[in-house]
Amino acid sequence: MKLATLNKGRDGELIIVSRDLSRAVSAADIAPTLQSALESWEAVSPQLEARYAKLNSGDAEGAFALDQSALHSPLPRAYQWADGSAYLNHVQLVRQARNAEMPETFWTDPLMYQGGSDCFLAPTEDIEAVSEEHGIDFEGEIAVITDDVPMAVTPEEAAKHIKLVMLVNDVSLRGLIPGELAKGFGFFQAKPASSFSPIAVTPDELGDAWQDGKVHLPLTVHLNGEKFGEPEAGPDMIFSFPQLVAHAAKTRYLGAGAVIGSGTVSNPDPDGGPGKPVADGGVGYSCLAEVRMVEQILYGQVKTPFMRFGDRVRIEMFDRDGNNLFGTIDQQVVKYQPK
């Protein structure tokens, strides 16, 4: 099924969305919010599924036309947001950009950071930034949402706790990252609020594209109306979502509504190279930091700037028949103005 959250108050109102994203119906009488549904998933999911079936057949009472601009991120705030970095081509490139080697352990032990989750951005909300000098970047990713996850689960056990899948724009301020990481405590100021796709879907909605705990479809990114990247999300994901969830739960419980990210989707060249921009016949990229490093490698200089005020990024995923699965993240960067 497909679920979304109307942008009402801090936690919104849960709605069910039709498979083609054209219609929706309230689910507030079943569970007022998505967080509430996740906390009682076994009890409420059959009721949500039944109403989803009625919505798709045209029999749902109170159905209305869906306006994606009225939606918040599926979870407007969450108790836990931990983002992995499962695409090691991305890790190699961004570390190379700041002259940092990639340890061999990165191939066997996932890299993960804990992000701010008290106030996510809506998928069409402006990205407010204090300064262009901070190096404003987008990062196209995939994330899963879990129910309650026990401590020290195996990946096989963790797979059963993945309830929903969605897309992410993990906004990063590249100019602040080197200084923060040098302190040894990880990201904080360099990682402002993230946004998520307006629709979250159960893994079964992805059909054959959901295999081995990965989404085997391309992630489409446009920058200022031009295609920037369409890398495949499946083949180069070194750690699956069950592995990432198990990693996050190695020494702690994860509460229902925990959000676990994949890291920036990235593909190397078939010959092992760092990938090529779309303009050069490659699949492109899901963030600016990668293309900037590749330009340095290929041309000896960086040509692409980080985002400036007024720039717009769009992140989507389509199935093999061209159907939009998660709705669209569509955000513009604006200068922060004190309110």
Buried (B, 14 or more C-beta within 10 A) or exposed (E): BBBBBBBEEEBBBBBBBBBEBEBBBBBBEBBBBBBBBBBEBEEBBEBBBBBBEBBBEEEBEEBEEBEBEBBBBBBBBBBBBBBBBBBBBBBBBBBBBEEEEBEEEBEEEBBBBBBBBEEBBBBBBBBBBEEBEBBBBBBBBBBBBBBBBEEEBEBEBBBEBBBBBBBBBBBBBBBBBBEBBEEEEBBBEBBBBBBBBBBBBBBEBBEEBBEEBBBBBBBBBBBEEEEBBBBBBBEBBBBBBBBBBBBBBEEEEBBBBBBBBBBBBBBBEEEEEBBBBBEEEBBBBBBBBBBBBBBBEBEEEBEBEBBEBEBBBBBBBBBEEEEBBBBBBBBBBBEEEEE
